[in-house]
Amino acid sequence: MAGIGFELRKLLKRDSLIGVMQAYTYAGIISSGPWVLSILGILVIGVLSLSVVVPDSLITQFQVSVTYLISLSLILTGFVQLAFTRFTADRLFEKKADIILPNFNGLLLWVTLAAGLLATPAIAFLFPQQTLMYRLLMLAGFVVMCDIWIATIFLSGMKHYKAIVSLFGVGYSATVALALLLRPFGLEGLLGGFVLGQFVLLTGMVILILRNYPSDHFLEFRFFEKRYLYPTLVGVGFFYNLGVWLDKFMFWFYDPTSHAVIGPLRASVIYDIPVFLAYLSIIPGMAVFLVKMETDFVEYYDKFFDAVRSGGSLEFIEDMRNEMVYTVRQGIYQIIKIQTIAALGLFIAGPWILEQLGISPLYLPLLFINLISAGLQVVLLGVINVFFYLDNRWIVLFLTGLFVTLNAAFTALTLWLGPEFYGYGIAAALTITIMLGFRFLDRVLESLEYKTFMLQ
């Protein structure tokens, strides 16, 4: 494992408290940096535009428009995110790195065309009251965001974590600067600055990919061939992104919990802000997740399969399997522990935060249950990641599909039951999915040697 794994091991080998703190800080920045930078960038644009953009509702329209661009582009590109990552990893394993770039270009072209063809009629007919410039910027923004997610997942799969954070820093600095420069033009100015900044981010990513993966060919579509495409990964990518956003969409389009913002786009203040605050609490959990997966687990994982391929002793293979099991259990336990501490911190500060934001303390229970949901989502991500390492794609497909189904059913039920039950839908869906995931994981790890040898 290249990239962050080496960096984290180097820090942890110092065997000091400072080294451990540096490792977890580094992992926290790498794992959460891009989305924290994007959220902060959008918030900074809104705060610094209050005295310039009139009326204030235009700022809300801008932020809601960007939120929909991000969510819908993630869901659409979910179909190919994981599948292309697997394609790239397999080609590197086969020493065929020269076909990665042309297939990335082919996928980028396909995503650009698909996003454009889907978004053009939707934006044209759903925003008849908005200016032509707003509609063109929404179309351009959606296409650019789709391309960014493809480049991001590609660089993540190739372990270019530091480069991603640096590029997001540059991209969102440009986004803030351009949006503030164009804010006198109102909603279109803010949105135009955002789109231009995202284009800067995408350009940087494409340049990095071109430099690291040279090839004599420019364009190929080999990725779409049946022998290279994994339908399970296509489904998992879509289900996971849909599951994460589904409860938000349900709150946005349920009249008692939302309000119209611009065109058909709606928002839910009572749900959006608690969810945003809750997601900030996952930074420590994501750091623990990345450290445990990219150091201890990967080390024993590599030793286990190296021993299998090279004819190691059964005793050594069993020892490495036992270490993998222990590392997985300890990693999940540490994620739960650190998320509990982070949630307690926000639990204490919650009343003051809601007061500063002008939100009624009656919504404190919603914040608290969202804190639990955010932590559970990190645990689910850890479980899924282990299954991916062990190539149990059908189990992941089942778990993510179950997550979508349960989230939809339980969220609908809580909306029907009333405000005191808001937020419990996704928490219940995550809990049931994780419990089943633990059960499957125990069975897979118990029979790992048998299945590994029987598949040879």
Sequence and secondary structure as in RCSB ss.txt:
>XXXX:A:sequence
MAGIGFELRKLLKRDSLIGVMQAYTYAGIISSGPWVLSILGILVIGVLSLSVVVPDSLITQFQVSVTYLISLSLI
LTGFVQLAFTRFTADRLFEKKADIILPNFNGLLLWVTLAAGLLATPAIAFLFPQQTLMYRLLMLAGFVVMCDIWI
ATIFLSGMKHYKAIVSLFGVGYSATVALALLLRPFGLEGLLGGFVLGQFVLLTGMVILILRNYPSDHFLEFRFFE
KRYLYPTLVGVGFFYNLGVWLDKFMFWFYDPTSHAVIGPLRASVIYDIPVFLAYLSIIPGMAVFLVKMETDFVEY
YDKFFDAVRSGGSLEFIEDMRNEMVYTVRQGIYQIIKIQTIAALGLFIAGPWILEQLGISPLYLPLLFINLISAG
LQVVLLGVINVFFYLDNRWIVLFLTGLFVTLNAAFTALTLWLGPEFYGYGIAAALTITIMLGFRFLDRVLESLEY
KTFMLQ
>XXXX:A:secstr
  THHHHHHHHHTT SHHHHHHHHHHHHHHHHHHHHHHHHHHHHHHHHTTTTSSSTHHHHHHHHHHHHHHHHHHH
HHHHHHHHHHHHHHHHHHTT GGGHHHHHHHHHHHHHHHHHHHHHHHHHHH TTS HHHHHHHHHHHHHHHHHHH
HHHHHHHTT HHHHHHHHHHHHHHHHHHHHHHGGGTHHHHHHHHHHHHHHHHHHHHHHHHHHS  S     GGGS
TTT  HHHHHHHHHHHHHHHHHHHHHHTSGGG EEEETTEEE HHHHHHHHHHHHTHHHHHHHHHHHIIIIIHHH
HHHHHHHHHHT  HHHHHHHHHHHHHHHHHHHHHHHHHHHHHHHHHHHHHHHHHHHTT  GGGHHHHHHHHHHHH
HHHHHHHHHHHHHHTT HHHHHHHHHHHHHHHHHHHHHHHHH GGGTTHHHHHHHHHHHHHHHHHHHHHHHTHHH
HHHHT 
